[in-house]
Amino acid sequence: MRQSLLEQQAATIYQYKLVRRKVIRPELVQSHILIAVILLAFQLLMYRMDGLFSWLLGFAIVQVIHLVILLLAFIRVEDAVDRRWVWGITPPWFGFKPANDIRLALYRRVHRHLFWIGLCAVAVMYPWIQPSLLISILCWHLWLIVPRMLLSLAFRKQRKDGILRLQKNEASYYHQ
């Protein structure tokens, strides 16, 4: 009984109770990283050293695009805590992620904006950049956003007023 009480306390954040936990298996993280390596191999085979530079530059450009979209998306966010995002390279959360717990509705809205506006930004650049860079930017954008969209899809049946907590190997959904 004491252990059950301790587990219940561990699964509670203030007034929030753990509803669902999504564990991110190491195999998924490894396959996600393998996709980036395959992209690099493709770029090297097709474009040689230009492919390598495009691969690196594409990652940097996508990070800048995501930063601009995040800043624009947070113009209307009332709570300053929800605006705190950090950049990191901890798998599977490469790029920008919430620094603290975040409302599920806000998480889903921000990532929808990142996905669609990011695709539009890539489409706008199409006429002016070389094919290897365009491929890199598009692939990096999808590579960064797909795990977050899959997480959003995993919690699609949960109430939107709950809290999402992202940790290294899991994502947890809490509700009052």
Legacy VTK file of the C-alpha trace (Angstrom):
# vtk DataFile Version 3.0
C-alpha trace
ASCII
DATASET POLYDATA
POINTS 176 float
0.000 0.000 0.000
2.874 2.350 0.813
4.482 1.627 -2.577
1.176 2.320 -4.349
0.944 5.681 -2.562
4.517 6.549 -3.558
3.800 5.651 -7.201
0.687 7.804 -7.167
2.634 10.737 -5.741
5.387 10.268 -8.320
2.798 10.342 -11.102
1.313 13.628 -9.862
2.618 17.102 -10.635
1.022 19.595 -8.288
-2.678 19.121 -9.105
-2.069 17.173 -12.284
-2.241 13.399 -12.542
-0.422 11.264 -15.081
-2.884 10.079 -17.719
-0.643 8.623 -20.396
3.051 8.031 -20.915
4.643 7.418 -24.292
8.029 5.726 -24.028
10.383 6.392 -26.917
12.247 3.197 -27.637
15.978 3.344 -28.400
15.381 1.550 -31.709
13.210 4.439 -32.895
15.852 6.975 -31.947
18.564 4.981 -33.691
16.511 4.618 -36.859
15.738 8.337 -36.770
19.458 9.154 -36.623
20.119 6.581 -39.360
17.786 8.528 -41.668
20.021 11.612 -41.293
23.074 9.486 -42.134
21.283 8.104 -45.206
20.521 11.670 -46.288
24.212 12.518 -45.926
25.213 9.448 -47.962
22.722 10.395 -50.683
24.037 13.961 -50.798
27.637 12.758 -51.006
26.863 10.257 -53.772
24.832 12.660 -55.871
26.547 16.005 -55.294
29.955 15.141 -53.810
31.377 17.916 -51.582
28.570 20.307 -52.544
26.223 17.730 -51.041
28.130 17.756 -47.755
28.027 21.550 -47.562
24.340 21.533 -48.499
23.656 18.931 -45.818
25.314 21.099 -43.144
23.954 24.407 -44.430
20.474 22.930 -44.802
20.401 21.998 -41.116
21.407 25.539 -40.116
18.840 27.127 -42.441
16.045 24.932 -41.096
16.976 25.889 -37.526
16.745 29.588 -38.440
13.401 29.036 -40.181
12.054 27.172 -37.144
13.283 29.930 -34.819
11.536 32.625 -36.859
8.302 30.611 -36.985
8.454 30.007 -33.222
8.969 33.700 -32.532
6.040 34.592 -34.771
3.851 31.885 -33.246
4.492 33.191 -29.725
3.345 36.723 -30.403
-0.144 35.823 -29.193
0.841 33.517 -26.323
-0.181 35.068 -23.021
1.886 33.057 -20.572
5.631 33.818 -20.588
6.414 30.279 -19.374
4.954 28.860 -22.595
7.339 31.040 -24.607
10.465 29.465 -23.125
11.936 27.062 -25.634
15.480 25.760 -25.720
17.660 24.439 -28.495
19.257 21.067 -28.027
20.579 18.010 -29.786
19.312 15.363 -27.397
17.729 12.557 -29.427
14.895 12.441 -30.418
14.273 16.117 -29.590
16.706 17.768 -31.981
16.229 21.484 -32.481
13.877 23.631 -30.455
11.696 22.128 -27.735
9.739 23.487 -24.763
11.963 24.271 -21.788
9.211 23.345 -19.324
5.932 21.507 -19.333
3.614 22.850 -22.030
-0.102 22.792 -22.655
-0.962 20.106 -25.195
-3.092 22.496 -27.271
-0.206 24.966 -27.550
2.276 22.205 -28.405
0.036 20.934 -31.195
-0.659 24.419 -32.568
3.009 25.433 -32.606
4.065 22.253 -34.367
1.300 22.572 -36.957
2.617 26.084 -37.645
6.175 24.784 -37.831
5.184 22.055 -40.263
3.048 24.052 -42.684
4.861 27.392 -42.614
8.187 25.567 -42.860
6.981 23.767 -45.991
5.813 27.079 -47.434
9.222 28.641 -46.702
10.935 25.779 -48.523
8.549 26.209 -51.479
9.308 29.937 -51.626
13.059 29.229 -51.793
12.668 26.691 -54.612
13.418 28.944 -57.614
16.561 30.497 -56.116
18.567 27.710 -54.535
20.418 24.750 -55.977
18.777 21.304 -55.913
21.134 19.787 -53.332
20.376 22.563 -50.848
16.643 22.356 -51.533
16.680 18.600 -50.889
18.651 19.121 -47.674
16.359 21.836 -46.360
13.223 19.844 -47.123
14.612 16.625 -45.627
15.941 18.344 -42.494
12.614 20.104 -41.978
10.708 16.833 -42.208
13.333 14.985 -40.173
13.028 17.482 -37.326
9.248 17.842 -37.338
8.003 14.275 -37.943
8.823 12.907 -34.436
6.970 15.850 -32.883
3.985 15.385 -35.163
3.924 11.672 -34.336
3.920 12.557 -30.654
1.057 14.953 -31.257
-0.752 12.147 -33.073
-0.116 9.753 -30.162
-1.894 12.136 -27.782
-4.677 13.118 -30.194
-7.439 11.518 -28.107
-6.408 13.299 -24.915
-8.063 16.479 -23.719
-6.326 19.562 -25.034
-6.206 21.383 -21.696
-3.697 18.911 -20.246
0.037 19.316 -19.812
2.741 17.642 -21.876
6.169 16.930 -20.420
8.999 15.961 -22.759
11.878 14.043 -21.282
14.814 12.298 -22.896
13.200 8.904 -23.467
9.526 9.573 -22.863
6.696 12.024 -23.159
4.049 12.221 -20.453
0.560 13.696 -20.548
-0.930 15.062 -17.325
-4.426 16.304 -16.605
-6.223 17.752 -13.605
LINES 1 177
176 0 1 2 3 4 5 6 7 8 9 10 11 12 13 14 15 16 17 18 19 20 21 22 23 24 25 26 27 28 29 30 31 32 33 34 35 36 37 38 39 40 41 42 43 44 45 46 47 48 49 50 51 52 53 54 55 56 57 58 59 60 61 62 63 64 65 66 67 68 69 70 71 72 73 74 75 76 77 78 79 80 81 82 83 84 85 86 87 88 89 90 91 92 93 94 95 96 97 98 99 100 101 102 103 104 105 106 107 108 109 110 111 112 113 114 115 116 117 118 119 120 121 122 123 124 125 126 127 128 129 130 131 132 133 134 135 136 137 138 139 140 141 142 143 144 145 146 147 148 149 150 151 152 153 154 155 156 157 158 159 160 161 162 163 164 165 166 167 168 169 170 171 172 173 174 175
